[in-house]
Amino acid sequence: MNREQISRIAHTDHPIKSPLNDASVHRLLEHGLSRGDERVLDLGCGSGEWLLRALATRPHLHAEGVDISAAAMAQARQAARERGVEDRLVLHHQEAEGFVSVQPFNLVISVGATHAFGGLLPTLAAAREHLAPGGRVLIGEGFWDRTPSQEAIDMLGDLTDLATTVDRVVADGWTPIHGHISTRHELDDYEWACWGSLATWALDHPADPDSSQALTAASTHRTEWLRFYRDTWGFVSLVLGRTPDRP
Ligand SMILES: C[S@@+](CC[C@H](N)C(=O)[O-])C[C@H]1O[C@@H](n2cnc3c(N)ncnc32)[C@H](O)[C@@H]1O
C-alpha cells in the first residue's frame, strides 16, 4: 500500500484534505467568487474537492486543477463526471511549479499545498503569475500556535506564528479580505476523520494483505498527531487581493 492509497482511504469521510469543515469551505469560496462566472485555478488540487464544490454551485464557472498525484486526478475526474461538471473542469497531472496557462485566472486556490513550491511566499509568487487583474488568491497554510517541539518542526516544516504569517503575506504585497483560522474542532475532526477512516478500513478488511500495514499507519499517524503537533499546529486560510502600488 503506497502513500496515495493510504491518503485516499484516510480522506474517505473528509474529501477536503485540510482541516476545514464544509461551512468554512463554503464561506471561503463565497469570498473568493463574488460573480459566479470566474475562471478558477487550484495548484495542488488533490481530488479537486474545492473546484468541484465551486463548480457545482456556479453553472457559469470554469476551473482548472493541477496535481502530481495520478490517483487524486483520477478521483477528481470521476467525481466531476458524477456531479455533472466535467465539461467545465480541466485537470493537469503535473508539477504545479511548471504549470503555464495562456489565459489568467480570477481566483487562484492553493490550500495545504505550499510545499509544492517550497513555502508560502514562493506559492504566492506563482499564484501572482496566474492572476487576472483584480483577481483573488485563496491560500491555506499551517502556522505555530505555540512553540513547537523539534519533532513537530521535522514533521511539518519551519512555520511561523499566525501574526508573522499574515505579516509576511502583507509585506509581500497582498491585502487579506477574508480569513479563517481553523477551530480546535476542525483541527481535531480532520485528524480523527483521517486516522479513523484508515483504522476502520483495516478492521473491516482483515483478510486483505494491506490490512495490517493500514492499521499500523493509522496508529502511527494518530500517535504523532497527539504526541508531537496537536498542541502547537494551527491552520489559516486567507482570501487575498493585490495591494495597489503607491508611488
Ligand atoms: C494536503 S493535499 C491538499 C489538497 C487540496 N488542496 C485540498 O485542500 O483538498 C496536498 C496536495 O498537494 C499535491 N502536491 C504535492 N506536491 C506537489 C507538486 N510539486 N505539484 C503539484 N501538486 C503537488 C499532493 O499530491 C496533494 O494532492
Ligand as a Chemical Component Dictionary entry (heavy atoms), coordinates in Angstrom:
data_LIG
# 
_chem_comp.id                   LIG 
_chem_comp.type                 NON-POLYMER 
_chem_comp.pdbx_formal_charge   0 
_chem_comp.three_letter_code    LIG 
# 
loop_
_chem_comp_atom.comp_id 
_chem_comp_atom.atom_id 
_chem_comp_atom.alt_atom_id 
_chem_comp_atom.type_symbol 
_chem_comp_atom.charge 
_chem_comp_atom.model_Cartn_x 
_chem_comp_atom.model_Cartn_y 
_chem_comp_atom.model_Cartn_z 
_chem_comp_atom.pdbx_ordinal 
LIG C1  C1  C 0  -2.808 18.242 1.671  1  
LIG S1  S1  S 1  -3.187 17.940 -0.024 2  
LIG C2  C2  C 0  -4.312 19.280 -0.318 3  
LIG C3  C3  C 0  -5.251 19.012 -1.473 4  
LIG C4  C4  C 0  -6.303 20.091 -1.701 5  
LIG N1  N1  N 0  -5.714 21.404 -1.885 6  
LIG C5  C5  C 0  -7.318 20.127 -0.583 7  
LIG O1  O1  O 0  -7.261 21.055 0.265  8  
LIG O2  O2  O -1 -8.186 19.242 -0.551 9  
LIG C6  C6  C 0  -1.709 18.460 -0.874 10 
LIG C7  C7  C 0  -1.737 18.162 -2.382 11 
LIG O3  O3  O 0  -0.581 18.742 -2.985 12 
LIG C8  C8  C 0  -0.153 17.865 -4.022 13 
LIG N2  N2  N 0  1.236  18.165 -4.358 14 
LIG C9  C9  C 0  2.346  17.987 -3.591 15 
LIG N3  N3  N 0  3.447  18.387 -4.252 16 
LIG C10 C10 C 0  3.025  18.841 -5.473 17 
LIG C11 C11 C 0  3.689  19.388 -6.617 18 
LIG N4  N4  N 0  5.012  19.559 -6.612 19 
LIG N5  N5  N 0  2.948  19.759 -7.678 20 
LIG C12 C12 C 0  1.599  19.585 -7.674 21 
LIG N6  N6  N 0  0.917  19.066 -6.634 22 
LIG C13 C13 C 0  1.616  18.701 -5.544 23 
LIG C14 C14 C 0  -0.362 16.478 -3.419 24 
LIG O4  O4  O 0  -0.396 15.478 -4.420 25 
LIG C15 C15 C 0  -1.691 16.676 -2.711 26 
LIG O5  O5  O 0  -2.769 16.321 -3.538 27 
# 
loop_
_chem_comp_bond.comp_id 
_chem_comp_bond.atom_id_1 
_chem_comp_bond.atom_id_2 
_chem_comp_bond.value_order 
_chem_comp_bond.pdbx_ordinal 
LIG C1  S1  SING 1  
LIG S1  C2  SING 2  
LIG S1  C6  SING 3  
LIG C2  C3  SING 4  
LIG C3  C4  SING 5  
LIG C4  N1  SING 6  
LIG C4  C5  SING 7  
LIG C5  O1  DOUB 8  
LIG C5  O2  SING 9  
LIG C6  C7  SING 10 
LIG C7  O3  SING 11 
LIG C7  C15 SING 12 
LIG O3  C8  SING 13 
LIG C8  N2  SING 14 
LIG C8  C14 SING 15 
LIG N2  C9  SING 16 
LIG N2  C13 SING 17 
LIG C9  N3  DOUB 18 
LIG N3  C10 SING 19 
LIG C10 C11 SING 20 
LIG C10 C13 DOUB 21 
LIG C11 N4  SING 22 
LIG C11 N5  DOUB 23 
LIG N5  C12 SING 24 
LIG C12 N6  DOUB 25 
LIG N6  C13 SING 26 
LIG C14 O4  SING 27 
LIG C14 C15 SING 28 
LIG C15 O5  SING 29 
# 
